[in-house]
Amino acid sequence: MTTAEGESVIEVSDLRKTYGETVAVDEVSFDIRDEEVFALVGPNGAGKTTTVEILECLRTPSGGSAAVLGRDVTRESRAIKAEIGVVPQSFHTFDRLTVRENVALIRRLYEEGLEVDAVLDELDLAEWAGTPFRSLSGGLQRRTGMAMALVGDPAVLFLDEPTTGLDPDARRTTWEQIDRLAERGTSVVLTTHYMEEVERLAHRAALLLDGSIEAIDTVPNLIDRYGGSIKVVVRSSGEVVGEGSPSEGALRAILDDAATEVYRTKTGDLVGLFEERERAQESYSQLHEHSDGRAIDLVSAGMEDVFLRLAGGTPDARGELE
Amino acid sequence: MKRIAALLMALLRDWSRSRETVFFVVLFPIILLVIFSTVFASSAPSFGLVVQNGDIGPGGEPTNLSATFVDRLESIDPLEIKHIDADRNLTEWSRGSDGDSRRVLVLPDGFAEDVRAQSARVRIGIIRDTVARFQDDMNDSERANVQRGLEQAEREIARNATGATLQFYAPPDDQSAAVVRGILSTVLAEFNQRSIGVEEPPVSLESGTIGSAGLTATDYYLPAFIATLVLINGVMTVPGVIAGFHQDGTLKRLVATPLRKRDWILANVLQQSLLALVLTGVMLLVAAVLFGVSAIPSPLSIALVLLGAIAFSALGMTLGCLLPNPDAATSLGGIVAFPMMFLSGVFWEIDIMPETLQTIGRLMPLYQFHRGLRRLLIVGTTDGVWPAFATLGGMALVFVGLAIRLTRWRDFEE
């Protein structure tokens, strides 16, 4: 996926949100460009949803500024809402209305928009158009939410954790739909704690931790910078191996000599990042000789490595940092 | 306007597809109307009274006079007379009573003798009084003869006779005891008059009904039902629904569109107003078909129903904003609605309550709403209905404003 270049549709500067003493978003700054899929990545409580809800005009910032399509989120919320589509994290709508009725309701709330049936067709929902919302599966409910977000023909689409809780098939279908939107030129702001999703969908991503942005760039650049192009992972044996133990010391020394960076994950794995595959291969062979029965893998780096490097762990399926 | 109409249609569709809601909001009140109307139209109230006649003659039978008195009681329609034996201990009997007939009237031993003695004493007094008035027209001999006759009669009256005293017992929680006591007092007054020879009382009372001729009990209960339904729908149902939309995220989804807050409030209030109109129509239809009610709604009565629906549903929306939990919001609605129902004189006359509660009851908007509806629908007059319009209109303005002010359109609690 290549980086989209274009004008900014969202500009955020020193954005801050506090709840009493708790700082949820701490002077965050970034911009999102036209026709770009931008991911806000982070574990639960990192401030992703708070940040996007400020941009959706659903939450009032405590400080800083944010503009969507050139309009201020605190003063011009109605004009912004007319130009955006939103699928909230805990999406729900009128239970007893059918899919078509729910989408048609939202369509009537916008001055301009798309044909309801065309949107249902595009999202493969025509078959369930007459089904009450309450009778749909979780995946179809989320897809209905997507249709409701798209029917106003938004310039910017906000998807807050769009695949959380979905089965693999439903997740793949959602990804394909986001792909289609990106191809159509819709700017998409995505929050997620699935690294695979970021790699698959996003042009750029910002890693949020404790309300602050730790890193922001295109996804390939983030992986290059923080993940390394290839890595050697010495898996934890499950037993506690002290850093001072003979085998641990030898393994660490091999990695320290050859890798550009070495770090330990919270689960005990020892990871060495390499720029060149040949050096990684050499180290992999040396490590095997001193492995003492521990598994050693040679793997390509990804967003998960970026996360591991910056956060010291990766979010589990529920978004909690492991 | 387009947005309000779209939302209104969605709310009505969503509402109409909930079987539980339709049952409780439409069918349940109709069932209540049928039950209440059937019960109140077909039978007059009756009050149980247990009589213990202790005035037993030498033959073991009640004396003629006490039996006559009891017969008179049995001829009174609202009284259902039962008997217990003269020698039964009342305290023991009341412990074993099933509670249906806990009021007791005791005719004491010597009842007939005491009545006769007191009656004779009163008659002698009357004769003495009459003689005193006409003594100038009598000669000495006539006066002496009358005096002798009266003295002889007085000697024949038992010296200790002071008149009979009946005893009436009722439990402290018996709200109908006062009514039964009133009936007994009337029967006693009549009995006393006859015992001294007054067959035709100089003053008598005739009673009848006022209002439109030909109206049934259902006609009179209809305004109460309509007013109560509008209240329950607005103050108890709406808060739960609104809090539910908050809680499940439906409102948040709508807020993320260009929908205005006031459009949301107005669509909900309009939905409740339409429901109130439909309900009123259905109730009138059911009452007309089943009970032959003749109440025809006028434009003013329709306007009052609409105003009531707006006022109470706006109050409900305000309550729904205060508590985001549907159960808690419904309970809060109940806290507001139930005292209003009990104190506003909707189902029983406000006059039977203590004075302080009467004052509070008259301040309740439901009191004005019910009175206004009754005058418009049943009495067929516009006299005295304007306080209802003013109260509900003011209430609608205040609570629509408050609902708009309090409804969150940002910063939802999670």
Chai-1 contact restraints between the chains, C-beta under 6 A:
chainA,res_idxA,chainB,res_idxB,connection_type,confidence,min_distance_angstrom,max_distance_angstrom,comment,restraint_id
A,E56,B,A256,contact,1.0,0.0,6.0,A-B,restraint_1
A,R59,B,D411,contact,1.0,0.0,6.0,A-B,restraint_2
A,T60,B,R410,contact,1.0,0.0,6.0,A-B,restraint_3
A,T60,B,D411,contact,1.0,0.0,6.0,A-B,restraint_4
A,R78,B,P258,contact,1.0,0.0,6.0,A-B,restraint_5
A,K81,B,T257,contact,1.0,0.0,6.0,A-B,restraint_6
A,K81,B,P258,contact,1.0,0.0,6.0,A-B,restraint_7
A,A82,B,P258,contact,1.0,0.0,6.0,A-B,restraint_8
A,V86,B,A256,contact,1.0,0.0,6.0,A-B,restraint_9
A,P88,B,K252,contact,1.0,0.0,6.0,A-B,restraint_10
A,S90,B,G249,contact,1.0,0.0,6.0,A-B,restraint_11
A,H92,B,D248,contact,1.0,0.0,6.0,A-B,restraint_12
A,H92,B,G249,contact,1.0,0.0,6.0,A-B,restraint_13
A,H92,B,T250,contact,1.0,0.0,6.0,A-B,restraint_14
A,T93,B,T250,contact,1.0,0.0,6.0,A-B,restraint_15
A,T93,B,R253,contact,1.0,0.0,6.0,A-B,restraint_16
A,F94,B,A10,contact,1.0,0.0,6.0,A-B,restraint_17
A,F94,B,D14,contact,1.0,0.0,6.0,A-B,restraint_18
A,R96,B,D14,contact,1.0,0.0,6.0,A-B,restraint_19
A,R96,B,R17,contact,1.0,0.0,6.0,A-B,restraint_20
A,L97,B,R13,contact,1.0,0.0,6.0,A-B,restraint_21
A,L97,B,D14,contact,1.0,0.0,6.0,A-B,restraint_22
A,L105,B,A6,contact,1.0,0.0,6.0,A-B,restraint_23
A,L105,B,A10,contact,1.0,0.0,6.0,A-B,restraint_24
A,R108,B,A6,contact,1.0,0.0,6.0,A-B,restraint_25
A,L109,B,R3,contact,1.0,0.0,6.0,A-B,restraint_26
A,L109,B,T257,contact,1.0,0.0,6.0,A-B,restraint_27
A,L109,B,L259,contact,1.0,0.0,6.0,A-B,restraint_28
